[in-house]
Amino acid sequence: MILACLVRRAFSFIDSKSESVSYIHRTIAEFLAAKCLAEKIRTGHSIRRIQSLISTKGHPAPELRGLHSWLPVFLPKYSEVFIDDDPYGVLMYGDAASLSPSSRKTLLSALVTLSQTDPRFRENDWSENPLGSLSGPDMVELFQEILSDQDASFHLRSIVLGAISNGPQMPLMRDGLNQIVSDREASYYERSMAVEALLRVVPKGEQDLIDIFLTKLKDDAATARLRSKLLSRLYEIQFEPVDVLSVFQDILYDTEEQAVNVLWNMGVSG
């Protein structure tokens, strides 16, 4: 049975003498392994036994996080169990879009809990493409609660903003995103992600950003980086060389050290 599995197209032999194999594509191998385990559980195998085989102290082993992340998809009856074990892994290595609406909300709640015990849970992984699978119109209320919570960790807020900007159209998030872009106390990363979200998933979001640029972003060094980003994305729609010159001047006459990439966006867009 083992050999029959290993000779399938999901695997290839590295060395016939040592009988070692490797997976052709890791995600495919993890997907198929999770599907197989799910069938075993549905036919009577103990879910606790499966957990003990792939987990250590209630958390999946690092090499098995991908396999584990697909189990909530194949076993919706037990989705909460697997989500609670590793919510960030389920989001990043599985397919949250294939979860039921209630399970996606459970996943977000589990991420909130994780952020409270480990505020820097995302420290070593800032990829964004998988985050869009968490988003959808049914998540608007929960997203708004997190983004308006001043005590929410930066890493949790970054997950929500990444989910919004990489997900489907969400016009109901317009006001919340506008507020973040306008908030001088918010980090540049959050404001930048809110800019991307307005451009990608909010109809006519570019006009909102133009209005914010003209009415709420004071010409000074503190806003130079954000203004640079907006100019790079919206220059052809609204702005003129004098707006670019203003950003240059704010940086040149600033007494504090500026990030090297403050003007990079404008240079690339030009």
PAZAPA-4460 file (N, C-alpha, C; in steps of 0.05 Angstrom, whole numbers, plus 32768, in hexadecimal, padded with zeros to 4 digits):
% residues 270
    n_x    n_y    n_z   ca_x   ca_y   ca_z    c_x    c_y    c_z   seq   type   mol
   8010   7FE8   8000   8000   8000   8000   8011   8019   8000     1      M     A
   8027   8018   800F   8039   802F   8010   8046   8034   7FF5     2      I     A
   8050   801E   7FE9   805C   8021   7FCF   8049   802B   7FBA     3      L     A
   8030   8021   7FBC   801B   802A   7FA9   8017   8048   7FAA     4      A     A
   8018   8052   7FC3   8015   806F   7FC7   802D   807E   7FBC     5      C     A
   8045   8075   7FC2   805D   8084   7FBB   8063   8084   7F9E     6      L     A
   8059   8071   7F8F   805E   8071   7F72   804A   8082   7F62     7      V     A
   8038   808E   7F70   8025   80A0   7F62   8033   80BA   7F5A     8      R     A
   8025   80CA   7F4A   8032   80E1   7F3E   8037   80F8   7F53     9      R     A
   802C   80F5   7F6B   8031   810A   7F7F   804E   8108   7F8A    10      A     A
   805C   80F1   7F84   8077   80EC   7F8F   808A   80E5   7F78    11      F     A
   80A3   80E9   7F7D   80B8   80E0   7F6B   80CF   80D4   7F7B    12      S     A
   80DD   80C0   7F6F   80F3   80B4   7F7D   810C   80C6   7F7A    13      F     A
   8119   80CB   7F91   8132   80DA   7F91   8149   80C8   7F8B    14      I     A
   8149   80B1   7F99   815F   809E   7F96   8153   8082   7F99    15      D     A
   8154   8073   7F83   8149   8058   7F84   8158   8045   7F97    16      S     A
   8172   804A   7F9B   8181   8039   7FAD   8179   803C   7FCA    17      K     A
   8175   8055   7FD2   816D   805A   7FEE   814F   8059   7FF1    18      S     A
   8140   8056   7FDB   8123   8055   7FDB   8117   806F   7FE7    19      E     A
   8123   8086   7FE2   8119   809F   7FED   8108   80AD   7FD7    20      S     A
   80F3   80BA   7FE0   80E1   80C8   7FCE   80DD   80E5   7FD7    21      V     A
   80D2   80F5   7FC5   80CA   8110   7FCC   80B0   8116   7FBE    22      S     A
   80A1   8129   7FC9   8088   8131   7FBC   808D   8143   7FA4    23      Y     A
   807D   8140   7F8F   8080   8150   7F78   8078   816D   7F7E    24      I     A
   8062   8170   7F8C   8058   818A   7F94   804D   8187   7FB0    25      H     A
   8059   8196   7FC2   8052   8192   7FDE   8034   8196   7FE4    26      R     A
   8028   81AA   7FD9   800C   81AF   7FDE   7FFA   8198   7FD5    27      T     A
   8001   818D   7FBE   7FF2   8176   7FB4   7FF4   815E   7FC7    28      I     A
   800D   8159   7FCF   8011   8143   7FE2   8002   8147   7FFC    29      A     A
   8002   815F   8006   7FF4   8165   801F   7FD6   8162   801C    30      E     A
   7FCC   816C   8006   7FB0   816B   7FFF   7FA7   814D   7FFE    31      F     A
   7FB6   813D   7FF0   7FAE   8121   7FED   7FB1   8111   8007    32      L     A
   7FC5   8118   8017   7FC8   810A   8031   7FB2   8111   8044    33      A     A
   7FAA   812B   8044   7F93   8133   8055   7F79   8126   804C    34      A     A
   7F76   8124   8032   7F5E   8117   8028   7F5C   80FA   8030    35      K     A
   7F73   80EC   802F   7F75   80D0   8037   7F6E   80CD   8055    36      C     A
   7F7B   80DF   8066   7F75   80DD   8082   7F58   80E3   8089    37      L     A
   7F4D   80F6   807B   7F30   80FD   807F   7F1F   80E5   8079    38      A     A
   7F25   80D6   8064   7F16   80BD   805E   7F18   80A9   8074    39      E     A
   7F30   80A7   807F   7F34   8094   8095   7F23   809B   80AD    40      K     A
   7F22   80B5   80B4   7F12   80BE   80CB   7EF4   80BA   80C6    41      I     A
   7EEB   80BF   80AD   7ECF   80BB   80A7   7EC7   809D   80A8    42      R     A
   7EDA   808C   80A5   7ED4   806F   80A5   7EDA   8063   80C1    43      T     A
   7EDF   8073   80D5   7EE1   8069   80F0   7EFA   806D   80FF    44      G     A
   7F10   8076   80F2   7F28   807A   8100   7F25   8091   8115    45      H     A
   7F32   808F   812B   7F30   80A3   8140   7F3E   80BD   8138    46      S     A
   7F2F   80D3   813B   7F3A   80ED   8134   7F51   80F4   8148    47      I     A
   7F4E   80EB   8160   7F63   80F1   8174   7F7D   80E2   816D    48      R     A
   7F7A   80CA   8162   7F91   80BB   8159   7F9F   80C9   8142    49      R     A
   7F90   80D3   812F   7F9C   80E2   8119   7FAA   80FB   8123    50      I     A
   7F9D   8109   8136   7FAA   8121   8141   7FC4   811A   814F    51      Q     A
   7FC5   8104   815D   7FDD   80FD   816C   7FF4   80F5   8158    52      S     A
   7FED   80EC   8140   8001   80E4   812D   800D   80FC   811F    53      L     A
   7FFE   8112   811B   8009   8128   810C   800F   8141   811E    54      I     A
   8008   813F   8138   800B   8156   8149   801D   8150   8161    55      S     A
   8028   8166   816C   8037   8164   8185   802C   8179   8198    56      T     A
   8022   8170   81AF   8016   8182   81C3   8000   8194   81B7    57      K     A
   7FF0   8187   81A6   7FD8   8195   819B   7FDE   81A7   8184    58      G     A
   7FF7   81A6   817A   7FFE   81B7   8162   800B   81A6   814E    59      H     A
   8003   81A8   8134   800F   8197   811F   802D   819B   811D    60      P     A
   803B   8185   8118   8058   8187   8113   805D   8199   80FB    61      A     A
   8073   81A8   80FC   8079   81BC   80E7   8076   81B1   80CA    62      P     A
   8081   8199   80C5   8080   818D   80AA   8064   8184   80A2    63      E     A
   8052   8183   80B6   8037   8178   80B0   8021   818E   80B2    64      L     A
   802A   81A7   80B5   8016   81BC   80B7   8004   81BF   809E    65      R     A
   8011   81BA   8087   8001   81BC   806E   7FEC   81A6   806C    66      G     A
   7FF4   818E   8073   7FE1   8177   8073   7FCA   817E   8087    67      L     A
   7FD2   8186   809F   7FBE   818C   80B4   7FAB   81A2   80AB    68      H     A
   7FB5   81B5   809B   7FA4   81CC   8094   7F8E   81C5   8081    69      S     A
   7F90   81AE   8073   7F7B   81A6   8061   7F65   8195   806F    70      W     A
   7F6B   818B   8087   7F57   817A   8094   7F3D   8189   809B    71      L     A
   7F3D   81A2   80A3   7F23   81B0   80A7   7F12   81B2   808E    72      P     A
   7F1F   81B2   8077   7F10   81B3   805D   7F02   8198   8058    73      V     A
   7F11   8182   805C   7F06   8168   8057   7EF4   815D   806D    74      F     A
   7EF7   8168   8085   7EE8   815F   809C   7EDA   8176   80AA    75      L     A
   7EC6   8182   809C   7EB8   8199   80A7   7EAC   8194   80C3    76      P     A
   7EA5   817B   80C9   7E9A   8174   80E3   7EAE   8179   80F9    77      K     A
   7EC8   8176   80F3   7EDD   817A   8107   7EEE   8193   8101    78      Y     A
   7EE4   81A4   80F0   7EF4   81BB   80E8   7EFE   81CC   8100    79      S     A
   7EED   81D0   8113   7EF5   81E1   812A   7F0C   81D5   8139    80      E     A
   7F0D   81BA   813B   7F22   81AC   8149   7F3D   81B3   813C    81      V     A
   7F3F   81B0   8122   7F58   81B4   8113   7F5F   81D2   8112    82      F     A
   7F4B   81E3   810F   7F50   8200   810F   7F5C   8209   8129    83      I     A
   7F51   8200   813F   7F5C   8208   8159   7F78   81FF   815E    84      D     A
   7F80   81E8   8152   7F9B   81DE   8155   7FB0   81F0   8147    85      D     A
   7FA8   81FB   8130   7FBC   820B   8121   7FAD   821E   810E    86      D     A
   7FA1   8233   8118   7F91   8245   8107   7FA1   8253   80F1    87      P     A
   7FBA   825B   80F8   7FCA   8269   80E4   7FD2   8256   80CD    88      Y     A
   7FD8   823D   80D5   7FDF   8229   80C1   7FC8   8223   80AE    89      G     A
   7FB0   8221   80B9   7F98   821C   80A9   7F94   8233   8095    90      V     A
   7F99   824B   809D   7F96   8262   808C   7FAB   8263   8076    91      L     A
   7FC4   825E   807D   7FDA   8262   806A   7FDF   824A   8058    92      M     A
   7FD9   8231   8062   7FE1   8219   8052   7FC9   820A   8047    93      Y     A
   7FB1   8210   8050   7F99   8203   8047   7F89   8214   8033    94      G     A
   7F6F   8212   8035   7F5E   8222   8023   7F46   822B   8033    95      D     A
   7F49   8242   8040   7F33   824C   8051   7F1A   8252   8041    96      A     A
   7F1D   8257   8027   7F05   825D   8017   7EF3   8245   8014    97      A     A
   7EFF   822D   8018   7EEF   8214   8016   7EE1   820D   8030    98      S     A
   7EE6   821C   8045   7ED9   8217   805E   7EBD   8223   805D    99      L     A
   7EAB   821A   806E   7E90   8225   8070   7E93   8241   807C   100      S     A
   7E7F   8253   8078   7E80   826E   8084   7E84   826D   80A2   101      P     A
   7E77   825A   80B0   7E7A   8259   80CD   7E96   8250   80D4   102      S     A
   7EA2   823F   80C4   7EBE   8236   80CA   7ED2   824C   80C5   103      S     A
   7ECD   825D   80B1   7EDF   8273   80AC   7EDE   8287   80C3   104      R     A
   7EC6   828B   80CE   7EC4   829C   80E5   7ED1   8290   80FE   105      K     A
   7ECF   8275   8100   7EDE   8267   8115   7EFC   826B   8112   106      T     A
   7F05   826A   80F9   7F21   826E   80F3   7F2B   828A   80FB   107      L     A
   7F1B   829E   80F5   7F23   82B9   80FC   7F23   82BD   811A   108      L     A
   7F0F   82B1   8128   7F0E   82B3   8145   7F26   82A5   8151   109      S     A
   7F2F   828E   8145   7F46   8280   8150   7F5F   8291   814B   110      A     A
   7F61   82A0   8135   7F78   82B1   8130   7F78   82C8   8144   111      L     A
   7F61   82D2   814C   7F5F   82E7   8161   7F6B   82DC   817B   112      V     A
   7F63   82C4   8182   7F6D   82B7   819B   7F8B   82B3   8199   113      T     A
   7F94   82AA   8182   7FB1   82A6   817E   7FC0   82C0   8182   114      L     A
   7FB6   82D6   8177   7FC3   82F0   8179   7FC5   82F9   8196   115      S     A
   7FB3   82F0   81A7   7FB4   82F8   81C3   7FC9   82E9   81D3   116      Q     A
   7FCF   82D1   81CB   7FE4   82C1   81D8   7FFF   82C4   81CB   117      T     A
   7FFF   82CB   81B1   8017   82CE   81A2   8014   82E5   818E   118      D     A
   8017   82FE   8198   8011   8316   8187   8022   8317   816E   119      P     A
   8039   8309   816D   804B   830A   8156   804A   82F0   8147   120      R     A
   8032   82E3   8146   8030   82C9   813A   8037   82C8   811C   121      F     A
   8037   82DF   810F   803C   82E0   80F2   8058   82E9   80EC   122      R     A
   8069   82EA   80FF   8083   82F7   80FC   8094   82ED   80E5   123      E     A
   8093   82D3   80E0   80A5   82C7   80CB   8097   82C1   80B1   124      N     A
   807F   82CB   80AD   8070   82C4   8094   805D   82DB   808D   125      D     A
   8065   82EB   8079   8055   8302   8072   8049   82FF   8055   126      W     A
   8047   82E6   804C   803A   82E2   8032   801D   82E9   8034   127      S     A
   8011   82F3   801F   7FF6   82FE   8020   7FE1   82EF   800E   128      E     A
   7FEA   82E2   7FF9   7FD7   82D6   7FE7   7FC3   82C3   7FF4   129      N     A
   7FCC   82B2   8007   7FB8   829F   8013   7FA3   82AD   8024   130      P     A
   7FA9   82C6   802C   7F97   82D3   803F   7F7B   82DA   8033   131      L     A
   7F7A   82DE   8019   7F61   82E4   800C   7F4C   82CF   8010   132      G     A
   7F54   82B6   8015   7F40   82A1   8018   7F2F   82A4   8031   133      S     A
   7F39   82B5   8044   7F2A   82BA   805C   7F14   82CF   8058   134      L     A
   7F16   82DF   8043   7F04   82F6   8040   7EEA   82EE   8033   135      S     A
   7ED6   8300   8035   7EBC   82FD   8029   7EA8   8310   8036   136      G     A
   7E92   8316   8029   7E7E   8328   8035   7E75   8321   8050   137      P     A
   7E74   8307   8056   7E6B   82FE   8070   7E7E   8304   8087   138      D     A
   7E97   830C   807F   7EAB   8311   8094   7EAE   832F   809A   139      M     A
   7E9E   8340   808D   7EA1   835D   8090   7E9F   8365   80AE   140      V     A
   7E8B   835C   80BC   7E87   8365   80D7   7E9E   835E   80E9   141      E     A
   7EA8   8345   80E6   7EBF   833D   80F6   7ED8   834C   80EF   142      L     A
   7EDC   8351   80D5   7EF3   8361   80CD   7EF2   837D   80D8   143      F     A
   7EDB   8389   80D8   7ED8   83A4   80E2   7EDE   83A5   8100   144      Q     A
   7ED5   8391   810F   7EDA   8390   812B   7EF7   838F   8131   145      E     A
   7F06   837F   8123   7F23   837C   8127   7F32   8396   8120   146      I     A
   7F2B   83A1   8109   7F39   83B9   8100   7F33   83D2   8111   147      L     A
   7F1C   83D2   811E   7F15   83E8   8130   7F1E   83E4   814D   148      S     A
   7F29   83CC   8152   7F32   83C6   816E   7F4F   83D0   8171   149      D     A
   7F53   83E4   8181   7F6E   83EF   8186   7F80   83DB   8194   150      Q     A
   7F75   83C7   81A1   7F85   83B3   81AF   7F8D   839B   819D   151      D     A
   7F81   839A   8185   7F88   8384   8174   7FA5   8385   816B   152      A     A
   7FB3   836F   816B   7FCF   836F   8165   7FD4   8376   8148   153      S     A
   7FEB   8381   8142   7FF3   8389   8127   7FF1   8371   8114   154      F     A
   7FFB   835A   811D   7FFB   8342   810C   7FDF   833A   8105   155      H     A
   7FCC   833B   8118   7FB0   8334   8112   7FA4   8348   80FF   156      L     A
   7FA9   8361   8103   7F9E   8375   80F0   7FA9   8372   80D4   157      R     A
   7FC3   836A   80D3   7FCF   8366   80B8   7FC2   834E   80AA   158      S     A
   7FBA   833A   80B9   7FAC   8323   80AD   7F92   832C   80A1   159      I     A
   7F83   833C   80B0   7F69   8346   80A6   7F6C   8357   808E   160      V     A
   7F7F   836A   808F   7F83   837C   8078   7F8D   836C   805F   161      L     A
   7F9E   8358   8064   7FA7   8347   804E   7F90   8337   8042   162      G     A
   7F7F   832D   8054   7F68   831E   804A   7F55   832F   8039   163      A     A
   7F50   8347   8042   7F3F   8359   8033   7F4B   8360   8018   164      I     A
   7F64   8368   8017   7F70   8371   7FFE   7F75   835B   7FEA   165      S     A
   7F75   8342   7FF3   7F7A   832B   7FE1   7F60   831B   7FDD   166      N     A
   7F4A   8325   7FE6   7F31   8316   7FE4   7F1D   8323   7FD0   167      G     A
   7F04   831B   7FD2   7EF0   8326   7FBF   7EE8   8342   7FC5   168      P     A
   7ED7   834E   7FB4   7ECE   8369   7FB8   7EC0   836C   7FD3   169      Q     A
   7EC7   8382   7FE2   7EBB   8387   7FFC   7EB5   83A4   7FFF   170      M     A
   7EA1   83AF   7FF2   7E9B   83CB   7FF3   7E93   83D4   8010   171      P     A
   7E89   83C2   8020   7E81   83CA   803B   7E99   83D0   804D   172      L     A
   7EB1   83CA   8044   7EC9   83D1   8054   7ED4   83EC   804E   173      M     A
   7EC7   83FB   803C   7ED1   8416   8033   7ED7   8428   804B   174      R     A
   7EC4   842D   805D   7EC8   8440   8072   7EDF   8438   8084   175      D     A
   7EE0   841F   808B   7EF5   8415   809D   7F11   8418   8091   176      G     A
   7F13   8412   8077   7F2D   8415   8069   7F35   8432   8066   177      L     A
   7F22   8443   805F   7F28   845F   805D   7F32   846A   8078   178      N     A
   7F27   8461   808E   7F2F   846A   80A8   7F4C   8462   80AE   179      Q     A
   7F53   844A   80A6   7F6F   8441   80AA   7F83   8451   809A   180      I     A
   7F7D   8456   8081   7F8F   8466   8070   7F92   8482   807B   181      V     A
   7F7D   848D   8087   7F7E   84A8   8091   7F8A   84AA   80AD   182      S     A
   7F8D   8494   80BB   7F96   8493   80D7   7FB4   8497   80D9   183      D     A
   7FBD   84AE   80E3   7FD9   84B4   80E5   7FE7   84A2   80FA   184      R     A
   7FD7   8496   810C   7FE3   8485   8121   7FE7   8469   8117   185      E     A
   7FDB   8462   8101   7FDD   8446   80F7   7FF9   8443   80EA   186      A     A
   8003   842A   80E9   801D   8425   80DD   801B   8428   80BF   187      S     A
   8032   842D   80B2   8033   8430   8095   8029   8416   8088   188      Y     A
   8030   83FF   8093   8028   83E5   8087   800A   83E3   8087   189      Y     A
   7FFD   83EA   809D   7FE0   83E8   809D   7FD3   83FC   8089   190      E     A
   7FDD   8414   8089   7FD2   8427   8076   7FD7   841F   8059   191      R     A
   7FEE   8414   8054   7FF5   840A   8039   7FE2   83F3   8031   192      S     A
   7FDD   83E1   8043   7FCB   83CA   803D   7FAF   83D4   8039   193      M     A
   7FA7   83E8   8048   7F8C   83F4   8044   7F8A   8401   8029   194      A     A
   7F9F   840E   8020   7FA0   8419   8005   7F9B   8404   7FF0   195      V     A
   7FAA   83EE   7FF3   7FA7   83D8   7FDF   7F8B   83CD   7FE0   196      E     A
   7F7F   83CA   7FF7   7F64   83BF   7FF9   7F50   83D2   7FEC   197      A     A
   7F53   83EC   7FF0   7F40   83FF   7FE3   7F42   83FE   7FC5   198      L     A
   7F5A   83F9   7FBB   7F5E   83F8   7F9E   7F54   83DE   7F92   199      L     A
   7F56   83C9   7FA1   7F50   83AE   7F96   7F33   83A6   7F9A   200      R     A
   7F27   83AB   7FB1   7F0E   839E   7FB8   7EF7   83B2   7FBF   201      V     A
   7EFD   83CC   7FBE   7EE8   83E0   7FC3   7EE3   83F0   7FA9   202      V     A
   7ECB   83EE   7F9E   7EC5   83FE   7F86   7ECA   841B   7F89   203      P     A
   7ED8   8427   7F76   7EDF   8443   7F77   7EF0   844B   7F8F   204      K     A
   7EFF   8438   7F99   7F11   843D   7FB0   7F27   8451   7FA9   205      G     A
   7F2E   8452   7F90   7F43   8465   7F88   7F3B   8482   7F8D   206      E     A
   7F21   8488   7F8A   7F17   84A3   7F8F   7F18   84AA   7FAD   207      Q     A
   7F13   8496   7FBD   7F15   849A   7FDA   7F32   84A1   7FE1   208      D     A
   7F45   8493   7FD5   7F61   8498   7FDB   7F6A   84B3   7FD1   209      L     A
   7F60   84BB   7FBB   7F67   84D6   7FB1   7F5D   84EB   7FC4   210      I     A
   7F44   84E8   7FCE   7F39   84FB   7FE1   7F49   84FC   7FFB   211      D     A
   7F52   84E4   8004   7F62   84E3   801D   7F7C   84F1   8018   212      I     A
   7F89   84EC   8001   7FA3   84F9   7FFB   7FA0   8518   7FFC   213      F     A
   7F8A   8522   7FF0   7F87   853F   7FED   7F7E   854D   8006   214      L     A
   7F70   853E   8017   7F63   854C   802F   7F6E   8543   804A   215      T     A
   7F7B   852C   804B   7F83   8522   8066   7FA0   851C   8069   216      K     A
   7FAF   851A   8053   7FCC   8514   8056   7FDC   852E   8054   217      L     A
   7FE3   8538   806B   7FF2   8551   806D   800D   854E   805F   218      K     A
   8016   8564   8052   8030   8563   8045   8046   8565   805A   219      D     A
   8050   854E   8063   8067   854E   8075   8074   8532   8072   220      D     A
   808B   8530   807F   809B   8517   807C   808C   84FF   8087   221      A     A
   807B   8503   809B   806D   84EC   80A7   805A   84DE   8093   222      A     A
   8051   84ED   807F   803E   84E1   806C   804B   84DB   8051   223      T     A
   8065   84E1   804F   8073   84DF   8035   8071   84C3   8029   224      A     A
   8076   84AF   803A   8077   8494   802F   805B   848B   8025   225      R     A
   8046   8492   8034   802B   848A   802B   8023   849A   8012   226      L     A
   802A   84B4   8012   8024   84C4   7FFA   8033   84BA   7FE2   227      R     A
   804B   84B0   7FE6   805A   84A5   7FD0   804C   848C   7FC5   228      S     A
   8042   847C   7FD6   8033   8464   7FCD   801A   846C   7FBD   229      K     A
   800B   847F   7FC7   7FF3   8487   7FBA   7FF9   8494   7F9F   230      L     A
   800F   84A3   7F9D   8016   84AF   7F84   801E   849A   7F6F   231      L     A
   802B   8485   7F79   8033   846F   7F67   801C   8461   7F5B   232      S     A
   8006   845F   7F6A   7FEE   8450   7F61   7FDA   8461   7F53   233      R     A
   7FDA   847B   7F58   7FC4   848C   7F4F   7FCD   84A4   7F3E   234      L     A
   7FE7   84A6   7F39   7FF1   84BE   7F2B   7FE3   84C4   7F11   235      Y     A
   7FDF   84B0   7F01   7FD3   84B5   7EE6   7FB6   84BD   7EE8   236      E     A
   7FA9   84B7   7EFF   7F8D   84BE   7F02   7F89   84DB   7F0A   237      I     A
   7F9A   84E4   7F1D   7F94   84FE   7F2A   7FAC   8511   7F2C   238      Q     A
   7FC4   8507   7F31   7FD9   8518   7F3B   7FEB   8524   7F26   239      F     A
   7FFD   8536   7F2F   800E   8545   7F1D   802B   8546   7F28   240      E     A
   803F   854E   7F18   805A   854F   7F22   805E   855E   7F3C   241      P     A
   804E   8573   7F41   8051   8582   7F59   804C   8571   7F72   242      V     A
   803A   855D   7F70   8035   854B   7F86   804D   853A   7F8C   243      D     A
   805B   8531   7F77   8073   8521   7F7A   8089   8532   7F87   244      V     A
   808C   854B   7F7D   80A0   855D   7F88   809B   8562   7FA6   245      L     A
   8082   8564   7FAE   807C   8569   7FCA   8086   8552   7FDC   246      S     A
   8083   8539   7FD2   808D   8523   7FE2   80AB   8524   7FE3   247      V     A
   80B9   852A   7FCD   80D6   852C   7FCD   80DF   8541   7FE1   248      F     A
   80D2   8558   7FE2   80DB   856D   7FF3   80D7   8566   8011   249      Q     A
   80C1   8559   8017   80BD   8551   8033   80D2   853E   803D   250      D     A
   80DC   852D   802B   80F1   851A   8033   810C   8528   8034   251      I     A
   8112   8539   8021   812C   8547   8020   8131   8559   8038   252      L     A
   811C   8565   8041   811F   8578   8057   8117   856C   8072   253      Y     A
   8113   8552   8073   810D   8545   808C   8127   853F   809B   254      D     A
   8128   8545   80B5   8140   8541   80C4   8143   8524   80CE   255      T     A
   812E   8514   80CC   812F   84F8   80D5   8135   84E6   80BD   256      E     A
   8142   84CF   80C3   8149   84BD   80AE   8130   84B0   80A2   257      E     A
   812F   84AF   8087   8118   84A3   8079   811F   8488   806E   258      Q     A
   810A   8477   806B   810F   845D   805F   8117   8460   8042   259      A     A
   8129   844E   8039   8134   8450   801E   811E   844E   8009   260      V     A
   8109   843E   800F   80F4   8439   7FFB   80DD   844D   7FFB   261      N     A
   80E0   8464   8009   80CB   8477   8009   80C4   8480   7FED   262      V     A
   80D8   8485   7FDC   80D4   848E   7FC1   80D5   8478   7FAC   263      L     A
   80DA   8460   7FB6   80DE   844A   7FA2   80C5   8445   7F91   264      W     A
   80AD   8446   7F9E   8095   8441   7F8F   8091   8454   7F78   265      N     A
   8096   846D   7F7D   8093   8481   7F68   80A7   847D   7F52   266      M     A
   80C0   8475   7F59   80D3   8470   7F44   80CC   8459   7F32   267      G     A
   80C1   8443   7F3F   80B8   842C   7F2F   80A1   8433   7F1E   268      V     A
   808D   8442   7F29   8075   8448   7F1A   807C   845B   7F03   269      S     A
   808F   846D   7F07   8096   847F   7EF1   80A3   8470   7EDA   270      G     A
***
